[in-house]
Amino acid sequence: MSADSRNPTRSAEATSSVMASAPTGPAVNGDASAQAAGSPRRSRTTVDVGPGRAMAGELTLPAGGPPPGGWPAVVVLSEAFGVTQEIREVASRFADRGWAALTPDFLSTGPSYVCLVRAMREAVSGRPGPVVTDLDTARRWLADRPEVDERRITVIGFCLGGGLAMLLGGRAGIGVRAVSANYGEPPRVEALRGCAPVLAAYGSRDRMFARKGPLLRERLAAAGVPGEVTVYPTAGHSFLTEPPSKRRHQLAMLMVGPLLRPGQEPHAAAEAWERIWTWFDEHTGTEPDPAPAAGNA
């Protein structure tokens, strides 16, 4: 029985056909010898999200075969820059700990700038729409894979993806067990109702999003959603990952960089990642594993 079939309010929603491609290369780091040594495996994916529409993405799996019940799994939602190397590294972090990680590219279902506007509209309005519907289709595709434990699906998102992660959690109901939303836009109370427990992180030095932390805390309480919101005093934006390449996004960084103050803050990042591992382990029933080495970030 799938997670969705246990929730009658979700089972009537549209079900699109889906497919995955063969692996794109030998290993996450592109080194065949590394795969032999036990590195995660990455492959491209294509999820049919509607007539004539598909969402590209990547699936990162742990080395070796799955346990008898399947791997726990996470949907990784990117920032507005799309599936960058920094987001791939997040998927690798999870695979290193024995999690399957799907990174759907929500900018791939049409012209990228149109997709970006649609995604931002949903995140800023705090209401789910077609983008979240497509992401829920991708989440179902992940849950239906034979090597995945459909009872242990989670979502993590960053910035734009952080807001979308909470909207997806509210839409999916019991199809998602836990959400990690990092420097994301808080959804409206009605969109949060039924969401899985939310762990949220913001950086106090982030002049655009730091004030969202207390607002999210209020809305989670109003929606009756268990949550934990932490504002890290020494951190800015994107402190959990390396910032996207400034060479690729010079204009965006020039416009909002002084407000966001992006960049890693090692102490805050270490604490926040440990909270994420604990949160997901607690809410999926898995036992904590040793943290991956810093070089696997």
Backbone torsions as a table, in degrees:
resi	resn	phi	psi	omega
1	MET	NA	132.7	179.8
2	SER	-81.1	163.4	178.2
3	ALA	-60.9	-34.7	-178.7
4	ASP	-71.0	-34.1	-177.6
5	SER	-69.4	-17.0	175.9
6	ARG	-83.1	-3.3	-178.6
7	ASN	-125.5	97.5	-174.5
8	PRO	-60.5	-24.6	-179.7
9	THR	-73.0	-17.1	-179.9
10	ARG	-101.7	-27.1	-170.4
11	SER	-66.2	-21.9	-178.7
12	ALA	-83.7	-6.5	-178.3
13	GLU	-71.2	159.9	-175.7
14	ALA	-59.0	140.6	176.6
15	THR	-119.1	118.6	-178.6
16	SER	-100.8	149.9	175.7
17	SER	-70.6	150.3	-176.7
18	VAL	-138.4	160.2	176.3
19	MET	-155.3	159.7	176.6
20	ALA	-127.5	147.2	178.1
21	SER	-87.0	172.3	174.9
22	ALA	-70.5	161.2	178.7
23	PRO	-54.7	142.7	-177.5
24	THR	-83.8	-21.1	-176.3
25	GLY	-165.5	174.7	-173.0
26	PRO	-69.4	-32.9	-174.3
27	ALA	-157.2	165.8	-178.6
28	VAL	-58.8	-38.5	-179.4
29	ASN	-91.5	8.8	175.5
30	GLY	75.5	12.3	-176.6
31	ASP	-111.5	115.8	-177.5
32	ALA	-60.6	-38.7	179.5
33	SER	-65.2	-30.4	178.5
34	ALA	-67.6	-36.0	178.6
35	GLN	-65.0	-41.6	178.5
36	ALA	-60.1	-30.4	-179.7
37	ALA	-82.5	-5.5	175.1
38	GLY	109.4	33.3	177.6
39	SER	-84.2	157.2	174.6
40	PRO	-58.9	157.0	-179.4
41	ARG	-112.5	133.3	179.7
42	ARG	-118.6	138.6	175.1
43	SER	-137.8	154.6	175.2
44	ARG	-77.1	148.7	178.9
45	THR	-129.4	155.6	173.4
46	THR	-136.9	121.3	-179.4
47	VAL	-112.6	123.9	176.6
48	ASP	-74.4	115.3	-176.1
49	VAL	-109.5	6.8	179.0
50	GLY	161.2	171.7	-179.0
51	PRO	-55.5	117.5	178.2
52	GLY	69.7	13.9	-177.3
53	ARG	-127.7	137.8	179.9
54	ALA	-140.7	151.2	176.7
55	MET	-115.0	121.3	176.3
56	ALA	-76.9	168.5	178.5
57	GLY	176.9	-169.8	178.8
58	GLU	-139.3	142.3	176.4
59	LEU	-115.4	123.1	179.5
60	THR	-113.2	122.3	-176.2
61	LEU	-115.3	149.9	175.4
62	PRO	-63.3	159.2	174.2
63	ALA	-66.2	149.6	177.7
64	GLY	80.1	-173.3	-178.5
65	GLY	-89.1	160.4	-179.2
66	PRO	-74.0	157.7	173.6
67	PRO	-68.6	168.6	-176.3
68	PRO	-52.8	-38.5	-179.3
69	GLY	-88.7	-1.7	-177.0
70	GLY	92.4	159.3	178.5
71	TRP	-75.2	145.9	163.3
72	PRO	-64.7	158.8	-172.6
73	ALA	-140.6	156.6	-179.0
74	VAL	-136.5	138.4	170.3
75	VAL	-94.5	121.9	-176.3
76	VAL	-103.7	116.2	-177.5
77	LEU	-107.0	129.0	-169.8
78	SER	-84.1	172.8	169.6
79	GLU	-74.5	-175.8	-176.6
80	ALA	-65.6	-13.9	-178.7
81	PHE	-82.3	-4.9	178.5
82	GLY	88.3	-161.9	-175.3
83	VAL	-81.3	88.5	179.5
84	THR	-92.1	174.6	177.1
85	GLN	-60.1	-34.1	179.7
86	GLU	-62.7	-37.5	178.9
87	ILE	-74.0	-36.1	175.0
88	ARG	-60.5	-36.7	179.0
89	GLU	-66.4	-32.1	174.6
90	VAL	-63.4	-45.4	177.7
91	ALA	-59.5	-39.6	178.9
92	SER	-65.3	-37.1	176.5
93	ARG	-55.7	-46.7	-178.7
94	PHE	-67.3	-43.9	179.4
95	ALA	-60.7	-36.4	177.4
96	ASP	-61.2	-25.3	-179.7
97	ARG	-98.1	7.5	176.9
98	GLY	90.7	26.4	178.2
99	TRP	-113.7	141.1	167.8
100	ALA	-80.7	138.5	-175.9
101	ALA	-130.2	120.9	175.3
102	LEU	-103.4	128.1	177.6
103	THR	-114.4	88.7	-179.8
104	PRO	-76.6	138.0	179.6
105	ASP	-94.2	95.2	-176.8
106	PHE	-74.7	0.9	173.8
107	LEU	-96.4	7.9	-171.7
108	SER	-106.1	-1.1	-175.3
109	THR	-84.7	0.9	179.7
110	GLY	-175.5	-163.6	173.6
111	PRO	-54.8	132.8	-170.3
112	SER	-60.2	-38.6	-178.5
113	TYR	-68.7	-33.2	176.2
114	VAL	-67.5	-44.6	178.3
115	CYS	-60.9	-39.7	-179.9
116	LEU	-64.3	-44.1	179.2
117	VAL	-61.5	-42.8	179.5
118	ARG	-62.7	-44.4	-179.7
119	ALA	-64.3	-43.3	179.6
120	MET	-65.4	-36.9	178.8
121	ARG	-61.0	-43.7	-179.7
122	GLU	-68.3	-42.1	-178.9
123	ALA	-66.3	-45.6	-177.2
124	VAL	-69.6	-36.9	179.0
125	SER	-73.3	-20.8	-178.5
126	GLY	74.9	18.4	-178.9
127	ARG	-126.2	135.6	177.9
128	PRO	-72.4	150.6	178.9
129	GLY	-147.9	-150.9	-176.5
130	PRO	-59.7	-34.1	179.9
131	VAL	-64.9	-45.9	179.0
132	VAL	-66.9	-35.4	175.4
133	THR	-59.9	-44.4	177.6
134	ASP	-62.8	-41.1	179.6
135	LEU	-66.0	-33.5	177.4
136	ASP	-68.5	-34.7	174.1
137	THR	-62.2	-42.5	176.9
138	ALA	-64.2	-38.7	177.6
139	ARG	-62.2	-40.6	177.9
140	ARG	-65.7	-39.4	177.0
141	TRP	-58.4	-43.3	178.5
142	LEU	-63.1	-45.5	-178.2
143	ALA	-63.2	-28.6	-177.5
144	ASP	-83.2	-7.3	-179.1
145	ARG	-70.4	138.9	-174.2
146	PRO	-65.1	-25.1	-178.3
147	GLU	-88.7	3.9	-177.1
148	VAL	-111.6	139.8	173.4
149	ASP	-82.0	105.1	-175.6
150	GLU	-62.7	-16.1	-179.7
151	ARG	-84.6	-6.5	-173.6
152	ARG	-129.9	60.2	178.4
153	ILE	-101.7	134.3	179.9
154	THR	-130.5	172.1	179.3
155	VAL	-137.3	137.6	171.9
156	ILE	-130.9	140.3	179.8
157	GLY	-144.6	158.7	-175.8
158	PHE	-130.2	127.4	179.7
159	CYS	55.5	-114.9	177.5
160	LEU	-53.9	-43.1	178.0
161	GLY	-66.2	-25.0	177.0
162	GLY	-66.4	-45.1	176.1
163	GLY	-64.4	-42.0	178.8
164	LEU	-65.1	-33.7	179.4
165	ALA	-61.3	-41.7	178.8
166	MET	-70.3	-37.6	176.4
167	LEU	-64.4	-39.9	177.4
168	LEU	-65.6	-40.5	177.6
169	GLY	-60.5	-40.2	178.1
170	GLY	-67.5	-38.2	-179.6
171	ARG	-71.6	-41.5	-173.3
172	ALA	-76.1	-19.7	-178.9
173	GLY	59.9	-129.4	-177.1
174	ILE	-74.1	-2.1	173.7
175	GLY	-70.9	-12.2	174.7
176	VAL	-123.6	132.0	-175.8
177	ARG	-93.3	-27.7	-178.4
178	ALA	-159.7	152.6	-179.4
179	VAL	-129.0	137.2	170.1
180	SER	-117.4	111.8	-177.1
181	ALA	-114.5	117.4	-173.3
182	ASN	-114.7	119.4	-176.6
183	TYR	44.4	52.7	-178.3
184	GLY	-109.8	162.8	178.6
185	GLU	-75.3	126.5	-179.6
186	PRO	-67.9	128.9	175.3
187	PRO	-68.9	166.1	173.1
188	ARG	-66.5	157.7	-176.5
189	VAL	-57.7	-44.5	-177.3
190	GLU	-64.5	-29.0	178.6
191	ALA	-77.7	-21.0	-180.0
192	LEU	-85.4	-20.9	-176.7
193	ARG	-59.7	130.7	-177.8
194	GLY	87.4	-2.3	-179.9
195	CYS	-70.0	150.3	172.5
196	ALA	-65.4	163.3	177.6
197	PRO	-53.4	136.3	-173.6
198	VAL	-112.4	127.6	169.4
199	LEU	-107.2	124.0	-175.8
200	ALA	-125.9	146.5	179.1
201	ALA	-135.2	137.7	176.3
202	TYR	-136.7	157.6	175.0
203	GLY	-104.6	131.4	-177.5
204	SER	-64.5	-27.9	-179.1
205	ARG	-79.4	-8.6	178.2
206	ASP	-79.7	105.0	-173.3
207	ARG	-73.6	-14.2	-179.6
208	MET	-93.2	-34.3	-170.9
209	PHE	-116.5	-13.8	-176.3
210	ALA	-57.0	-38.4	-178.0
211	ARG	-71.8	-11.0	179.1
212	LYS	-73.1	-21.7	-178.0
213	GLY	-59.7	-56.1	177.8
214	PRO	-59.9	-35.7	178.2
215	LEU	-64.0	-43.5	178.4
216	LEU	-63.1	-40.8	178.8
217	ARG	-57.7	-43.0	178.7
218	GLU	-64.5	-43.3	-176.8
219	ARG	-70.9	-36.2	175.0
220	LEU	-61.1	-43.7	179.3
221	ALA	-63.4	-42.0	-179.7
222	ALA	-65.6	-32.1	-179.3
223	ALA	-85.7	-6.8	-178.3
224	GLY	72.9	27.5	-179.2
225	VAL	-100.0	124.6	174.8
226	PRO	-59.6	135.3	-177.7
227	GLY	-157.4	161.3	177.4
228	GLU	-141.0	117.2	-176.5
229	VAL	-117.1	124.5	-179.9
230	THR	-122.8	131.0	173.4
231	VAL	-108.5	115.2	-175.0
232	TYR	-86.9	119.1	-170.2
233	PRO	-66.2	-25.6	-176.1
234	THR	-99.9	2.4	-173.0
235	ALA	-105.6	153.6	171.0
236	GLY	-110.1	-147.2	179.2
237	HIS	-80.6	155.6	174.6
238	SER	55.2	34.2	-176.7
239	PHE	-79.2	-10.4	179.2
240	LEU	-89.2	-13.1	179.0
241	THR	-137.1	165.6	171.7
242	GLU	-69.4	139.1	178.3
243	PRO	-61.5	146.7	175.5
244	PRO	-56.7	152.6	-176.6
245	SER	-53.1	124.9	178.7
246	LYS	-67.2	-24.9	178.2
247	ARG	-67.5	-31.6	179.7
248	ARG	-83.2	-24.5	-172.2
249	HIS	-132.3	46.0	-174.6
250	GLN	-60.8	-43.6	-177.1
251	LEU	-65.1	-45.0	-179.6
252	ALA	-61.9	-43.4	-179.4
253	MET	-67.0	-35.3	179.1
254	LEU	-65.5	-37.9	-176.1
255	MET	-76.5	-45.5	-171.0
256	VAL	-115.5	-10.0	-178.7
257	GLY	-53.9	-45.9	179.8
258	PRO	-62.4	-25.7	178.3
259	LEU	-84.8	-40.9	-177.6
260	LEU	-77.3	-32.2	-175.7
261	ARG	49.8	57.2	-175.3
262	PRO	-72.7	160.2	176.7
263	GLY	141.2	152.6	179.8
264	GLN	-68.9	143.5	169.7
265	GLU	-125.5	101.1	-167.1
266	PRO	-54.4	-42.6	-176.6
267	HIS	-69.0	-44.9	178.2
268	ALA	-65.2	-41.0	-179.2
269	ALA	-63.2	-43.3	179.8
270	ALA	-61.2	-44.0	179.6
271	GLU	-65.8	-42.9	-177.9
272	ALA	-66.0	-41.4	178.9
273	TRP	-65.2	-38.3	178.1
274	GLU	-63.8	-38.2	175.5
275	ARG	-62.6	-40.6	-180.0
276	ILE	-62.9	-47.8	179.4
277	TRP	-59.0	-45.3	-178.7
278	THR	-64.2	-42.5	-178.5
279	TRP	-61.9	-47.7	-178.6
280	PHE	-69.1	-40.0	177.9
281	ASP	-61.6	-44.1	-178.8
282	GLU	-63.6	-39.5	-173.1
283	HIS	-91.8	-3.7	173.8
284	THR	-114.4	-1.7	176.6
285	GLY	78.2	14.3	177.7
286	THR	-92.8	156.8	177.3
287	GLU	-85.5	140.6	179.1
288	PRO	-59.6	141.0	175.2
289	ASP	-107.0	159.6	175.6
290	PRO	-57.8	142.6	-179.6
291	ALA	-64.9	143.2	177.5
292	PRO	-66.7	156.0	178.3
293	ALA	-63.9	153.6	-177.0
294	ALA	-59.4	-30.0	-179.7
295	GLY	-68.0	-14.5	178.9
296	ASN	-90.0	4.2	-179.2
297	ALA	-64.1	NA	NA
